């Protein structure tokens, strides 16, 4: 199996002067689920090269066995430093696509034409797409074959309003994932804040928060092997 993992290239947290990017656990946990399943992994980002890591995601409180394994993994570090440019990839080369979150995707991937086209083409080809935490927000401009919002009528989840309030960024992010998915007609649901919660509707798999990263990847693997 060949999996494409799409990361953000955006590193500015609004006008706060603080940095953002991708959330480490949301890359590391899926990365090792795929690696241990012997998948061929390719990392991509809008700008290519080294994507920005949200510095908050690598403080001791948020480190896990997977993040520590990733940090000590020279092969993983080399892959991360040399992500391919998103505009150069095509869904035909991959069996599935996975989007880690972090706040960065709300600014760049949510508006990126290459990302929108990739998601639509992957699903149209009958291949699953999985997104975790803030990454379901990148679905905001995607449409189905009838031209309606992709998430309309689909069961979805993503970072909750109360989780965003918990990190004091409600007034910083360009939009709230929960509100956006609901506005687009998605059948949004959620679990308890900061607990693993994953929803699968056909080929679309979404996870609520960082704690959902491993389960989201495992759900995707199960879909691919069913």
Steps between C-alpha positions, in 0.01 A plus 500: 500500500614853424386780731543873446516709819425868438644756742458875533762755397343782706687611812335823620228480766285783369627839618610374842869499410512134604594204285281211391521215249417131513439317828770240559287221648260528206786418266699259718219269612363441147852485353589201715165328451564518125868411531427202721239389244780517240339780302713714270477853645542828312482837675378809314436866581399807299851648497695175513807452715489526878149576627464703821445315825267662749744553788225440755457145373846392612501622858529221762128495582412409140777253427402137450681179419428571133634858509815390679546219249460749215746746651761223528433363151756630248307356206181673609685826555650485153158437346355793691780731387434421136122494453394517137305800370130425520428636153726232350312198637211312346249271665577229243834435672348424842250267659393751764563848640537600866491856638647574846377816666650776704369852451706564187265318257219745577697771324664326205362152423140611549546745211751306287368403153740204479373365832138546399559322168693218668224426750226510238697283255596244766142451613371495141748221426351292781790548738465604866609832648563550873541828687558565870443789742512833310561326169129431434483877454683460170179352364330843509526565122486141375193388308348171392423398143171690515676820600366502856729528803687172538399461863130571443302213646814319611585403856810693603693623802791733566645733763214622717408858585558425867844355428587815306377707792714286727814614316378863486506523121132548412566861400828421322417222254343595165205271570386240752509144367182389677303802378631470144419132461153561641440802275591293195233245586719238660343277764752607760544304822761496774623313802630638825762773465855364475386138461531283189197522272494390136220501243500306174243564228578302189841606374522805728661452842535782753648518849423761765832598660864396556388215723311360198807479276585133546138385482442704185798332332390157622150563363652594165715187493193289579315665211786427261525137603128421513 
